[in-house]
Amino acid sequence: MLKNNIQIVWFKRDLRITDHRPLFQASLTSIPTLPIYIVETDYWEKPFSSKRHWCFIHDSLKELRKDLKKIGQTLVVRIGSIKDIFEDLSVQYNIQSILSHEETGNKWSYDRDNEIKNWCHNKNILFHEFPSNGVVRRLKNRTGWSKIRNLRMKEELFSTPTYLTPIVKIKEGEIPCKDDPIFKNNYSGIVQKGGRSEAIKILNSFLAYRGKNYIYNISKPGVSEQTCTRLSPHLTWGTISSKEILKLIKTKKESLLENDIKIWNKNLSSVISRLSWRCHFIQKLESQPSIEFKCMHPFYDGLRENNFDIGYYNAWKKGLTGYPFIDACMRSLNYNGWINFRMRAMLVSFASYDLWLDWRKIGYHLAQSFTDYEPGIHYSQLQMQSGVTGINTLRIYNPIKQSIDHDPKGKFIKKWVPELNYVPDIWIHEPWKMDLYTQKTSNCFIGKNYPKPIVIHSDVIRQAKSKLALILNRDGYTQRSKIVLNKLGSKKGKKNKKKTDDQLELI
Ligand SMILES: Cc1cc2nc3c(=O)[nH]c(=O)nc-3n(C[C@H](O)[C@H](O)[C@H](O)COP(=O)(O)OP(=O)(O)OC[C@H]3O[C@@H](n4cnc5c(N)ncnc54)[C@H](O)[C@@H]3O)c2cc1C
């Protein structure tokens, strides 16, 4: 039987048709194009995957399908192992090429892509992967990296194709529903809405009014939800590209009236920097995939792995540590699937230094909770905030100070920890200091209605610092740090002598 020629556009974490190079490339030929998304059952078993991610993807796929239909060919959805599905398609069709974006993800996706590459090679099918952002494949070290990244970001967008030559008679396949049992790790709460139109909507509202106080509010829980861009899940699942966002920010900057320049410029520049950090962190995972499993600085491997206290872990994960601000942040994250940068850092700091939990274990809970789970940023940040990179300043957050600084009146705490609703403001950051009479009048007995602090911050931090000092003083520590810095560090970071508080997360 003579098989029809086709080309496949394989959608992964790039759920859009604008600025989508593989799709654009496919649209330049008259070969029938099969746009496919595969629900890889094996992936959804992994401890970093979650139903929350799927809900976001589900919205995005529905819209992607609509958009593709408009240009001639629906999105085909299949469920199972990618290799089996491609194998079946190769029985029916003569696949000439598979076009996709490069993905920097967990080792799981790296192995899968290699498997597909080999499979294509054996079948004589062209497997063409295109860069999707500023992350550079096969980079030896960071010298010159930011130049390449910035040039890429300045390139024109790949325009939205107007027509795809369709495939005759192919079943489109159903998009599994949001509560399909394929998606194992459940969540309770809400999920940020997915889909391309939502990405455009929130970017426009940010640029129109939400972003006016972006920097001022960036670390304020309860406020930053509205004033941060909230583009992170859209970037993770690719309903919009960084390049598109940068172009719109540039247009906004150019159109600012005299009076607005002062207010907007610093906020917009700050988003621009963060989009560059995004590539910077993902590049770390691209250059050294082992950072998903191993400490960047090898001297820290073995530091916390054997000390895993399940009681501490559960208290942290459920927001029952006895530290009101930590608990409020965790409960808010568990419900919303998002919390601001500083609060993420503080939650990791508390788990790492106060509870001495290993970053790999706490990382799974956070990965499942964040709708925006992006492996490159995630593992780099987990390692930085738990102090195992050897190239970053140790940042140990004091949960009481953070509480006073960012939630002085305890409004956020009371929203998420209702057990403390009647606790007077002066005790809200340290309710364990209330005398019995105040506990009674506040309807909150410590140890009964709300837990006692599971550790004493000042004591455990002293112990943590001495354990870390032993490592820092080991022979060869500095030499190893230099190797890490050379491979993974930002070459720009060293020049920025005076950094603001919020920039310290770079390097
Ligand atoms: C322990 C830890 C884990 C994290 N895990 C993730 C993750 O899995 N996915 C994720 O997208 N971000 C992660 N971050 C970074 C940051 O907290 C989020 O990107 C940000 O809060 C998302 O909200 P936003 O889109 O409103 O960000 P905005 O402040 O509006 O920033 C705009 C965009 O810039 C990028 N960005 C912002 N801050 C950072 C940063 N510090 N590093 C790299 N890129 C940044 C994001 O893509 C973000 O969408 C993590 C931070 C920490 C401390």
Ligand as a Chemical Component Dictionary entry (heavy atoms), coordinates in Angstrom:
data_LIG
# 
_chem_comp.id                   LIG 
_chem_comp.type                 NON-POLYMER 
_chem_comp.pdbx_formal_charge   0 
_chem_comp.three_letter_code    LIG 
# 
loop_
_chem_comp_atom.comp_id 
_chem_comp_atom.atom_id 
_chem_comp_atom.alt_atom_id 
_chem_comp_atom.type_symbol 
_chem_comp_atom.charge 
_chem_comp_atom.model_Cartn_x 
_chem_comp_atom.model_Cartn_y 
_chem_comp_atom.model_Cartn_z 
_chem_comp_atom.pdbx_ordinal 
LIG C1  C1  C 0 12.228 27.555 45.542 1  
LIG C2  C2  C 0 11.718 28.270 44.317 2  
LIG C3  C3  C 0 11.154 27.541 43.306 3  
LIG C4  C4  C 0 10.712 28.186 42.145 4  
LIG N1  N1  N 0 10.154 27.425 41.169 5  
LIG C5  C5  C 0 9.712  28.015 40.046 6  
LIG C6  C6  C 0 9.102  27.219 39.020 7  
LIG O1  O1  O 0 8.982  25.992 39.131 8  
LIG N2  N2  N 0 8.653  27.872 37.916 9  
LIG C7  C7  C 0 8.764  29.237 37.768 10 
LIG O2  O2  O 0 8.332  29.768 36.741 11 
LIG N3  N3  N 0 9.365  29.978 38.711 12 
LIG C8  C8  C 0 9.817  29.431 39.857 13 
LIG N4  N4  N 0 10.399 30.214 40.827 14 
LIG C9  C9  C 0 10.684 31.627 40.543 15 
LIG C10 C10 C 0 9.593  32.668 40.886 16 
LIG O3  O3  O 0 9.170  32.522 42.208 17 
LIG C11 C11 C 0 8.397  32.602 39.942 18 
LIG O4  O4  O 0 8.833  32.633 38.602 19 
LIG C12 C12 C 0 7.451  33.781 40.102 20 
LIG O5  O5  O 0 7.028  33.886 41.425 21 
LIG C13 C13 C 0 6.259  33.586 39.172 22 
LIG O6  O6  O 0 5.297  34.585 39.298 23 
LIG P1  P1  P 0 5.065  35.679 38.156 24 
LIG O7  O7  O 0 4.867  35.046 36.840 25 
LIG O8  O8  O 0 3.987  36.599 38.587 26 
LIG O9  O9  O 0 6.475  36.384 38.172 27 
LIG P2  P2  P 0 6.962  37.860 37.871 28 
LIG O10 O10 O 0 7.592  38.407 39.073 29 
LIG O11 O11 O 0 5.873  38.653 37.278 30 
LIG O12 O12 O 0 8.136  37.637 36.807 31 
LIG C14 C14 C 0 7.906  37.485 35.401 32 
LIG C15 C15 C 0 8.496  36.172 34.929 33 
LIG O13 O13 O 0 9.915  36.164 35.138 34 
LIG C16 C16 C 0 10.344 34.857 35.505 35 
LIG N5  N5  N 0 10.912 34.903 36.855 36 
LIG C17 C17 C 0 10.515 35.671 37.893 37 
LIG N6  N6  N 0 11.310 35.468 38.957 38 
LIG C18 C18 C 0 12.212 34.561 38.593 39 
LIG C19 C19 C 0 13.313 33.953 39.239 40 
LIG N7  N7  N 0 13.653 34.254 40.481 41 
LIG N8  N8  N 0 14.029 33.045 38.562 42 
LIG C20 C20 C 0 13.728 32.750 37.282 43 
LIG N9  N9  N 0 12.712 33.292 36.607 44 
LIG C21 C21 C 0 11.961 34.193 37.247 45 
LIG C22 C22 C 0 9.123  33.963 35.494 46 
LIG O14 O14 O 0 9.052  33.308 34.255 47 
LIG C23 C23 C 0 7.976  34.952 35.649 48 
LIG O15 O15 O 0 6.779  34.491 35.082 49 
LIG C24 C24 C 0 10.849 29.598 42.010 50 
LIG C25 C25 C 0 11.419 30.321 43.052 51 
LIG C26 C26 C 0 11.844 29.665 44.190 52 
LIG C27 C27 C 0 12.449 30.468 45.302 53 
# 
loop_
_chem_comp_bond.comp_id 
_chem_comp_bond.atom_id_1 
_chem_comp_bond.atom_id_2 
_chem_comp_bond.value_order 
_chem_comp_bond.pdbx_ordinal 
LIG C1  C2  SING 1  
LIG C2  C3  SING 2  
LIG C2  C26 DOUB 3  
LIG C3  C4  DOUB 4  
LIG C4  N1  SING 5  
LIG C4  C24 SING 6  
LIG N1  C5  DOUB 7  
LIG C5  C6  SING 8  
LIG C5  C8  SING 9  
LIG C6  O1  DOUB 10 
LIG C6  N2  SING 11 
LIG N2  C7  SING 12 
LIG C7  O2  DOUB 13 
LIG C7  N3  SING 14 
LIG N3  C8  DOUB 15 
LIG C8  N4  SING 16 
LIG N4  C9  SING 17 
LIG N4  C24 SING 18 
LIG C9  C10 SING 19 
LIG C10 O3  SING 20 
LIG C10 C11 SING 21 
LIG C11 O4  SING 22 
LIG C11 C12 SING 23 
LIG C12 O5  SING 24 
LIG C12 C13 SING 25 
LIG C13 O6  SING 26 
LIG O6  P1  SING 27 
LIG P1  O7  DOUB 28 
LIG P1  O8  SING 29 
LIG P1  O9  SING 30 
LIG O9  P2  SING 31 
LIG P2  O10 DOUB 32 
LIG P2  O11 SING 33 
LIG P2  O12 SING 34 
LIG O12 C14 SING 35 
LIG C14 C15 SING 36 
LIG C15 O13 SING 37 
LIG C15 C23 SING 38 
LIG O13 C16 SING 39 
LIG C16 N5  SING 40 
LIG C16 C22 SING 41 
LIG N5  C17 SING 42 
LIG N5  C21 SING 43 
LIG C17 N6  DOUB 44 
LIG N6  C18 SING 45 
LIG C18 C19 SING 46 
LIG C18 C21 DOUB 47 
LIG C19 N7  SING 48 
LIG C19 N8  DOUB 49 
LIG N8  C20 SING 50 
LIG C20 N9  DOUB 51 
LIG N9  C21 SING 52 
LIG C22 O14 SING 53 
LIG C22 C23 SING 54 
LIG C23 O15 SING 55 
LIG C24 C25 DOUB 56 
LIG C25 C26 SING 57 
LIG C26 C27 SING 58 
# 
